[in-house]
Amino acid sequence: MAATTSAAVTESPGLETQRKEIESMLQEHELCAGDTWYLVERRWYEQWKEYVVTGDQNSSSFPGQIDNTELFEELDSYHLKERLVENEDFVLIPAEAWRNLLAWYGMVDDQPALERKVVDLPSTVKVEVYPVEIFLCLHSNMENVVTAQFSRADHIHTIQKVMMKQFDVVERAETRLWMKSSDTCCERLRNVHVNVLDSSLSSGMTVIMEMRNEDGTWPSSRPQIMNSVEEQESYRGQPGVCGLTNLGNTCFMNSALQCLSNTPPLTEYFLQSAYLEELNFTNPLGMKGEIAEAYADVIKQMWSGRHYSVVPRLFKTKVGHFASQFLGYQQHDSQELLSFLLDGLHEDLNRVKNKEYIELRDADGRPDQEVAEEAWNNHRRRNNSVIVDTFHGLFKSTLVCPECRKVSVTFDPFCYLSVPLPVSKDRVMEVFFVSLDPVAKPVQHRLVVPKAGKVFDLCSALSEMTNVSVNQMVVADVFNHRFYKIYHADESLSCILDRDDIFVYELSSGSVEEEGDEVVLALYLRERSHYRDSGSGSSSCGTSLFGHPLLMAVPRVQCSRNALYHLFLQRLARYVRPPDPSEEDEDDEELYKIQTNGVSDDDGEDNGMRPGPFKRDDCCDGGQWDGPAVTQTQPEQTQTQESGKQAQAEGASGEVRAGCSTKDSASASCSAGASAGVPTNSQQGAGLQQQQPCETEEEEEKGECPPQTNERQAKRKGYQARRRKLLFSIHAVNSNGTTERGMGEDGSAFSFSSQPYVAIDWDPDMKKKCYNENEAEKYVKHQSMEVPHQQTTVQLQECIELFTTVEILEEENPWYCPICKKHQLATKKLDLWSLPEVLIIHLKRFSYTKYSREKLDIIVDFPLRHLDFSGCLLRKTGTNGEPPSRYDLIAVSNHYGGLRDGHYTSYARNKDNGQWYYFDDNKVTYAREEQIVTNAAYLLFYHRQDKIRQPTLPPPSDSSSSPTQPANVTSHKHDGMERATSCVNMETD
């Protein structure tokens, strides 16, 4: 630290000289990472500027000693105030200017110089006003904590030195550091040559130092706060048989790690700590050894035999740090992770420290052996690691120009083989066909359609089975009792997933046309539920969807509520039973006697308005009409407006009531529709005594009804009308079936100009009485469902042959012909020249084209032993010591699910006991060889037979149960595949 007292003051030059020197230094010095600048309190600096410009040696504006008191929060600790602003609270001056000012004016006693480093942050270079403040302690005494400040540009080695000096650690002691960000999270600071910024150290963290014991062990594999759970400390299991915790959609990473963990040459390399001598911290293409060390940490834990399961959090953090695509917790591809990991391990362990530039040469007619050896030697001159030794092979690439017939031959290294799968042009789909006949049950069909086809093709295939015209079909995806999507005929079938519940509805002829005489309505079924608001004490009601939605064609002239009611009732006839009218009449008569007992018929108040057991609920009455409403004397338009206001006030759970729109709707068949509050002629007579009903229709026509009889009959009919209920009420809704929409202008008809969605609401009691849920769920299987679905099976050898088949380059990836001097769509052929010790075969199940995206679920039959490449390997095995070409399977990475989601697991053979295991995140179970070949196999790991070491341990005596938990492992849980319960829960007939 520079001198801080007035005793250090030297004779200063003239004021003009001071001003010019300081201004020149401020202009010449630019911010450069690693340089030192100083903070000076702004008011002192401004007074100094005034002094050197206007004053003299004896001026009263003399600033005195440098005083930064205003910048400190307290003078005891000299802790800097928070949120200081440059040029408002302080100014920054370079080190040379600071030394001059300090020599000329000195500094207030005991004040430290505010020295700060210039740091190169990701987006800018600036002076670090607030350095990182961290806590330091020893692992052996974590209660003795000291606080220290370090620049983000300081190296971890600097912190290590400070800690050794602070805690009196002998210089020859071997130490290692941990950083602790919370009570339960710690990370090793493995590379002491990185700076504080790159190590992710920030203020408030703790750095813990531990020293190696005399016996060569560390006090703990991790600090006490990161020790394994107690029940694992005493666990001793088979090394390598260890699960990996899913950190959140990290099953893809766990699957790839398990496969690599059971690759013998790579695992033995790390278990023997051979990697420590080959870590390459300076490789610009590498990850400074961090990926290799993080991977080694996981492997050593998995093969310690002391863990049920390992949490690969540090490894996940490192991967995300160096490959931003793996940041966060989204689902990814295990093959992409494997590709990155193998490349990262190679660069971190590359024995070539300085890569030389090598110009590649074309074959130009030279023998393949010569060109291949040259290519491999050039590759090893720049790439030499355990990854190259274990996984790299060589294939021959031949390009032929279509114009000049120029042949270009190159030999290129590979780390894995990505082999294509034979793609079928057809697809099997299962759909439910809903006939126009209301009493016919839905029929499940299995169809074969083109993969690149349209919805029209699906309808055409179904038309051949049902003899129903394609023009009378509408295809919909049903999910959670509603239409997730209604498809148009020209939409691609690739939009429909195999797990979607697809219904095809038959409509009347011509109804599919947009401007026809009929409109296609989407019909939802909802059940009302009553509840009481605890705050206001008022009753409210909501709705929930149930059953299967329907699509039906309705004449546009019959879109009144009454007409729709009867159309819906007819469409639901198979599983909706209307109540027996005779039972209702008996109930009405009994209720009439009870209600009118001792009440004068001459009372001026209408009985329907008196409080009683049959008064209509103000919220949801299920369509019940309780006699003439108060607004019956008003015109119909006024009544409709009042109904609309009431519905608007009640919100989405309330009902909008509408009456019959034609005269004949006042008949007995529409008596239930009178619940809309629109009076019919007979109801007006009952309520206003404008017209007296008679015992018979003849008496009514002749006008011969006695007054008392007329009045009594009118009251009885009123009670019958009041007690007669609609089975359901009708509401216009949105596509989700939740938001209620407005009615037509006349209050009686719907307007379907935007969304033709309708819901029918059921009262729970009425639904229980009249709706047959068991019948509604029944369906019939078509004979096409009886034919067993034969899943396509191909041999692995076929996929390898496809890999070596001649193909024409795509337009997006042309080849530049040196003869024609332009890019050409040349023919390309790949051949295998040499194979590595461990061969990874990537089955390209995910198919992406300009027209479609799909996952291929065909079964690839791959051998577990004796996979022979002698027939397709150009470099033949001979007497000159060439390696054999037979391989045995050692691991498989599986993918279950589709394009957008899924779950990864793995099978692997333990190198020590030869037993196969199934790894599903933290669950590990024994596996049998016949279980391994499935349509989920995605990555295959093969070990060349001449390099396979025989197991050193006998196989487990009992491999029928789980080595780490009970044998009855539950079915695989797919990441992100939990979808709400579908409404398709149907029973077969």
VOZA-709740 format. One record per residue (C-alpha): residue in three letters; x, y, z. Coordinates in steps of 0.5 Angstrom, whole numbers, plus 500, padded with zeros to 3 digits. Layout:
// VOZA-709740
ALAXYZ
...
// end
This chain:
// VOZA-709740
MET500500500
ALA502507498
ALA504512504
THR498515507
THR501520512
SER503527511
ALA510525513
ALA511523506
VAL509529503
THR515532498
GLU516539495
SER511540490
PRO512543483
GLY508549481
LEU501549481
GLU501550473
THR505544473
GLN501540477
ARG495541473
LYS498540467
GLU501533469
ILE495531472
GLU491533466
SER496529461
MET496523465
LEU488523465
GLN488524458
GLU493519456
HIS491513461
GLU486508458
LEU482503462
CYS486496461
ALA485490464
GLY489489470
ASP491496471
THR490500478
TRP486506479
TYR485510485
LEU478513488
VAL479520490
GLU473524494
ARG470529489
ARG470535493
TRP477534495
TYR479533488
GLU474539485
GLN478544491
TRP484542488
LYS483543481
GLU480550483
TYR487551487
VAL491550482
VAL487554477
THR486560481
GLY490560487
ASP498560489
GLN502557494
ASN499561500
SER492561497
SER486560502
SER483555497
PHE489550499
PRO485543499
GLY490540505
GLN491532505
ILE487528501
ASP481526505
ASN476520503
THR472520509
GLU466522506
LEU467515502
PHE467511508
GLU461508511
GLU465508518
LEU472510520
ASP473504524
SER473498518
TYR474503513
HIS468500509
LEU466503503
LYS459506502
GLU454503498
ARG452506491
LEU457511490
VAL457514484
GLU463516479
ASN463524478
GLU458525484
ASP461522490
PHE468520487
VAL473521481
LEU478515478
ILE485517477
PRO491512474
ALA496510479
GLU501515477
ALA497521478
TRP495518485
ARG502517487
ASN504524485
LEU498527489
LEU500523495
ALA507526494
TRP505533494
TYR499533499
GLY500527503
MET494523506
VAL490524512
ASP493519518
ASP491512518
GLN486512512
PRO487507507
ALA488508499
LEU482506495
GLU486502490
ARG482498485
LYS483494479
VAL481494472
VAL477488470
ASP475485463
LEU468484464
PRO464480459
SER461486456
THR465492458
VAL472494461
LYS471498468
VAL474500474
GLU472495480
VAL470500485
TYR467494489
PRO471488489
VAL469481491
GLU468480499
ILE469473501
PHE469469508
LEU475465509
CYS476459514
LEU479452515
HIS476446514
SER478443521
ASN476450524
MET470453520
GLU468457526
ASN474462525
VAL472466519
VAL476472517
THR473477511
ALA478479505
GLN477483499
PHE479480492
SER479483485
ARG475479480
ALA482479476
ASP485476482
HIS487468481
ILE485463486
HIS492462487
THR492469490
ILE487467495
GLN490460497
LYS497464498
VAL493469503
MET489464506
MET496460508
LYS499466511
GLN493468515
PHE492461518
ASP499459519
VAL499454514
VAL506451512
GLU508452505
ARG510445503
ALA503443505
GLU498440500
THR492444500
ARG485444496
LEU480450496
TRP472449496
MET467455495
LYS461455499
SER455459496
SER449456501
ASP449452507
THR448446503
CYS452447496
CYS459447495
GLU464446489
ARG471445488
LEU476450486
ARG480445482
ASN484450477
VAL487455482
HIS490459475
VAL483462474
ASN481468476
VAL475470481
LEU470472476
ASP471465472
SER471461478
SER464464479
LEU466467486
SER462472488
SER461477495
GLY458473501
MET461466499
THR466462503
VAL472459501
ILE474453505
MET481450505
GLU483443507
MET490440508
ARG491433506
ASN492428511
GLU499424513
ASP496418510
GLY495421503
THR487422504
TRP483428505
PRO479430511
SER473429507
SER471428500
ARG467434501
PRO466439506
GLN462436512
ILE456440509
MET456436503
ASN457429506
SER453424504
VAL447422507
GLU448418513
GLU445411511
GLN450411505
GLU456412509
SER455405511
TYR453402504
ARG458398500
GLY455395494
GLN458393487
PRO462399484
GLY459402478
VAL452400480
CYS450407482
GLY444411480
LEU444418478
THR439423481
ASN435427476
LEU436434477
GLY430436473
ASN429434465
THR437431466
CYS435424464
PHE438425457
MET445426461
ASN444421466
SER443416460
ALA449418457
LEU454418463
GLN451411465
CYS453408458
LEU460412458
SER461410465
ASN461402463
THR466403457
PRO472399461
PRO478403457
LEU475410459
THR473408466
GLU479405468
TYR483411465
PHE480415470
LEU479411476
GLN487410475
SER488418475
ALA492417469
TYR488424467
LEU491428472
GLU498428468
GLU494429461
LEU490435463
ASN491441458
PHE489448461
THR492452456
ASN488449450
PRO484454447
LEU479449444
GLY478446451
MET475447457
LYS481448462
GLY481441464
GLU474443468
ILE470438464
ALA475432465
GLU475434472
ALA468434473
TYR467428469
ALA472424473
ASP469426480
VAL462423478
ILE466417475
LYS470416482
GLN464417486
MET460412482
TRP465407482
SER467407489
GLY461402491
ARG459407497
HIS453410494
TYR446408492
SER446414487
VAL450420486
VAL448427485
PRO451430478
ARG450437480
LEU457440479
PHE458436472
LYS451439470
THR454446472
LYS460445468
VAL457443462
GLY452449462
HIS458453463
PHE461451457
ALA455449452
SER450454453
GLN445450450
PHE445445456
LEU444451461
GLY437450465
TYR433444465
GLN430443458
GLN430436455
HIS435435450
ASP438429446
SER443424449
GLN447424443
GLU448431443
LEU450431450
LEU455425448
SER458429442
PHE459435446
LEU462431452
LEU467426448
ASP469433444
GLY470436451
LEU474430454
HIS478430448
GLU480437448
ASP481437456
LEU486431455
ASN489433449
ARG497431449
VAL498436444
LYS499443447
ASN501447441
LYS497445434
GLU501446428
TYR497448422
ILE497442417
GLU494443409
LEU490437407
ARG491434401
ASP487430396
ALA488423394
ASP490425386
GLY490417384
ARG494415390
PRO493408393
ASP488408399
GLN493405404
GLU497411403
VAL492416403
ALA489413409
GLU495413413
GLU497420411
ALA490422414
TRP491418420
ASN498421422
ASN495428420
HIS490427425
ARG494424431
ARG499430430
ARG493435432
ASN489430436
ASN492425441
SER488423447
VAL485417451
ILE478419447
VAL482418440
ASP485412442
THR478409444
PHE473412440
HIS476415433
GLY476411427
LEU477413420
PHE472412414
LYS473414406
SER469419403
THR468419395
LEU465425391
VAL464425384
CYS462431380
PRO456430376
GLU459434370
CYS466433369
ARG466426373
LYS472429378
VAL473424383
SER475426390
VAL477421395
THR478424403
PHE479420409
ASP476423415
PRO476421422
PHE469420426
CYS468419433
TYR461415432
LEU457412426
SER450416425
VAL446411421
PRO440412418
LEU433408419
PRO429405413
VAL423410413
SER416407411
LYS412411407
ASP406409411
ARG403410418
VAL398407422
MET393411426
GLU387409430
VAL381413430
PHE374413433
PHE368414428
VAL362417431
SER356416426
LEU350420424
ASP346415427
PRO344417434
VAL344410437
ALA350408434
LYS356407438
PRO363410436
VAL367405432
GLN374405433
HIS378404427
ARG386402425
LEU388406419
VAL394406414
VAL395413411
PRO401416408
LYS406419413
ALA406425408
GLY399425407
LYS393430409
VAL387430413
PHE383428407
ASP387422406
LEU385420413
CYS378421411
SER379417405
ALA382411408
LEU376411413
SER371412408
GLU373406405
MET371402411
THR365406413
ASN362408406
VAL361415408
SER363420404
VAL369424405
ASN365431405
GLN361428411
MET367428415
VAL370432420
VAL376430424
ALA378433431
ASP383432437
VAL379431443
PHE383432450
ASN380433457
HIS373433454
ARG374439449
PHE376440442
TYR383441442
LYS383442435
ILE379441429
TYR382440423
HIS381442416
ALA382437410
ASP388440407
GLU392440414
SER398435414
LEU398429418
SER404430421
CYS401435426
ILE397429429
LEU401425434
ASP400418436
ARG398419443
ASP392424441
ASP385422441
ILE382423434
PHE375423433
VAL372423426
TYR365425426
GLU360424420
LEU355430419
SER349431414
SER351432407
GLY353439405
SER354441412
VAL361441412
GLU361447407
GLU362454410
GLU356457407
GLY351452406
ASP344452409
GLU347448416
VAL352450421
VAL357445424
LEU356446432
ALA361444437
LEU357441443
TYR360441450
LEU357437456
ARG358441463
GLU355440470
ARG354445474
SER356445481
HIS354450487
TYR358453492
ARG357459497
ASP361465498
SER364465505
GLY365472505
SER358475502
GLY354469504
SER351469497
SER350462493
SER354462486
CYS355456481
GLY361454477
THR361449471
SER366443469
LEU366439463
PHE365432462
GLY363426457
HIS365426450
PRO364433446
LEU360432439
LEU360435432
MET353436429
ALA350440423
VAL344444425
PRO340448420
ARG341455420
VAL334457421
GLN333452427
CYS338456432
SER333458437
ARG334455444
ASN328451443
ALA329448437
LEU337446439
TYR334443445
HIS330438441
LEU336437436
PHE341436442
LEU336431446
GLN335427439
ARG343427438
LEU344424445
ALA338419445
ARG343413446
TYR345415453
VAL340421455
ARG333418458
PRO328424459
PRO324423465
ASP317419465
PRO311425464
SER306421468
GLU311421474
GLU312428473
ASP304429473
GLU303425479
ASP308429483
ASP305436480
GLU298434483
GLU301432490
LEU305439490
TYR299443488
LYS295440494
ILE300441499
GLN302448496
THR294451496
ASN292448502
GLY288453506
VAL290459501
SER285463498
ASP284463490
ASP282470491
ASP289473494
GLY292478489
GLU299476490
ASP301470485
ASN302464488
GLY309463484
MET312469487
ARG311467495
PRO316464498
GLY316456499
PRO320450497
PHE319451490
LYS322458489
ARG327458484
ASP334459486
ASP337466484
CYS343463481
CYS342456477
ASP335453477
GLY337448472
GLY332451467
GLN326450472
TRP320456471
ASP317458477
GLY311461475
PRO309468472
ALA315472473
VAL314479475
THR316482469
GLN311478465
THR307485464
GLN312488460
PRO314487453
GLU318481450
GLN324486449
THR324489456
GLN324482459
THR330480454
GLN334486456
GLU333484464
SER335477463
GLY341479459
LYS343484465
GLN342479470
ALA346474466
GLN352479466
ALA351481473
GLU352473475
GLY358472471
ALA360466467
SER357462472
GLY350465471
GLU345463466
VAL342467460
ARG335465459
ALA331465452
GLY324463450
CYS321460444
SER321464438
THR315461434
LYS308461436
ASP308453436
SER313453441
ALA308455446
SER305448445
ALA306442451
SER312440447
CYS316447449
SER313448456
ALA319447459
GLY322452454
ALA318457458
SER323458463
ALA326463459
GLY321468462
VAL318470455
PRO310469457
THR306464452
ASN299466451
SER297460456
GLN302463461
GLN299470460
GLY292468461
ALA294464468
GLY298470470
LEU293476468
GLN287472468
GLN286475460
GLN284468458
GLN281462462
PRO283455461
CYS278450460
GLU277443462
THR277441455
GLU280444448
GLU272444446
GLU270448452
GLU276452451
GLU274453444
LYS267455445
GLY268459451
GLU264455456
CYS268454462
PRO266456469
PRO269461472
GLN271457478
THR273451474
ASN277456469
GLU281459475
ARG283452478
GLN285449472
ALA289455470
LYS293454477
ARG294447476
LYS297448469
GLY301453472
TYR304448477
GLN305443472
ALA309448468
ARG313451474
ARG315444476
ARG316441469
LYS324442468
LEU329442462
LEU334436462
PHE339442461
SER340449459
ILE344451453
HIS349456453
ALA354459447
VAL361458449
ASN368459447
SER373453444
ASN375452451
GLY368451454
THR369456459
THR367463457
GLU360464456
ARG358469450
GLY352473448
MET346471445
GLY343473438
GLU339480438
ASP332477439
GLY334473445
SER332467442
ALA337465437
PHE344464437
SER349468432
PHE355463430
SER359468426
SER365467429
GLN366461434
PRO360455433
TYR361452440
VAL355451445
ALA355448452
ILE349444455
ASP349445462
TRP346439467
ASP344440474
PRO347434478
ASP341431480
MET338431473
LYS345429470
LYS344423475
LYS337421474
CYS337422466
TYR345421464
ASN347414463
GLU355415464
ASN356407463
GLU353407456
ALA356414454
GLU363411455
LYS362405450
TYR364404444
VAL365398439
LYS372396435
HIS372395428
GLN375388425
SER381392423
MET383393430
GLU383385431
VAL389385426
PRO395385430
HIS399391429
GLN406388426
GLN411393428
THR417394423
THR423390425
VAL430392421
GLN437389422
LEU442393424
GLN446391418
GLU441394414
CYS442401417
ILE450400416
GLU449398409
LEU444405408
PHE450409411
THR454406406
THR449407400
VAL451412394
GLU447419395
ILE446426392
LEU448432396
GLU442436398
GLU442443395
GLU443446402
ASN450443402
PRO453442395
TRP461441394
TYR465445390
CYS468442384
PRO476444383
ILE475443375
CYS468446374
LYS470452379
LYS463452382
HIS458448387
GLN455442385
LEU450437387
ALA455431387
THR454424389
LYS457422395
LYS459415398
LEU462413405
ASP466407407
LEU469404413
TRP476404413
SER478403420
LEU474402427
PRO476404434
GLU476400440
VAL469402442
LEU464403437
ILE458408438
ILE453407433
HIS447413433
LEU441410430
LYS438416427
ARG431416430
PHE429423429
SER427424422
TYR427432420
THR425434413
LYS422440409
TYR415437410
SER415433416
ARG418431423
GLU417425426
LYS421420431
LEU422413428
ASP419407433
ILE421401429
ILE425396432
VAL432395430
ASP435388431
PHE442389434
PRO446383436
LEU449383443
ARG455379441
HIS459378435
LEU457384431
ASP462383425
PHE464389420
SER468384416
GLY464385410
CYS464392410
LEU470394412
LEU475396407
ARG481395411
LYS481388411
THR484383417
GLY490380414
THR497377417
ASN500384418
GLY497385425
GLU491388423
PRO485389428
PRO479384428
SER472387426
ARG468383431
TYR464387437
ASP460385443
LEU455390446
ILE456393453
ALA451399453
VAL445402450
SER442409451
ASN434408450
HIS429414449
TYR422413450
GLY417418448
GLY416423442
LEU419429438
ARG417434444
ASP418430450
GLY420423452
HIS425420457
TYR432417457
THR434410460
SER440406459
TYR442398459
ALA449397461
ARG454391462
ASN458392469
LYS466391467
ASP467387473
ASN462382474
GLY459382467
GLN452383469
TRP447387465
TYR443393469
TYR438397467
PHE439405469
ASP433409470
ASP436416473
ASN437414481
LYS434407480
VAL438401478
THR435394477
TYR438387474
ALA436386467
ARG436380462
GLU439380455
GLU432379452
GLN430385455
ILE435390451
VAL433390444
THR427394444
ASN424400439
ALA427405444
ALA434403443
TYR438410441
LEU445409442
LEU449403442
PHE456402445
TYR460396442
HIS467394445
ARG472390440
GLN473383442
ASP480383442
LYS480388447
ILE475386452
ARG477384459
GLN474378462
PRO470379469
THR474379475
LEU468378479
PRO463372479
PRO456374477
PRO451376482
SER448370485
ASP441373485
SER439377479
SER432377479
SER431383484
SER434390484
PRO441391487
THR439397490
GLN432397491
PRO426393491
ALA425389484
ASN418391482
VAL420398479
THR415402477
SER414404470
HIS418409467
LYS416416468
HIS417420462
ASP420427463
GLY415433461
MET410427458
GLU405428464
ARG398430460
ALA392432463
THR387426464
SER384425457
CYS376424456
VAL377418452
ASN376413458
MET371409454
GLU369401455
THR368397449
ASP362393447
// end
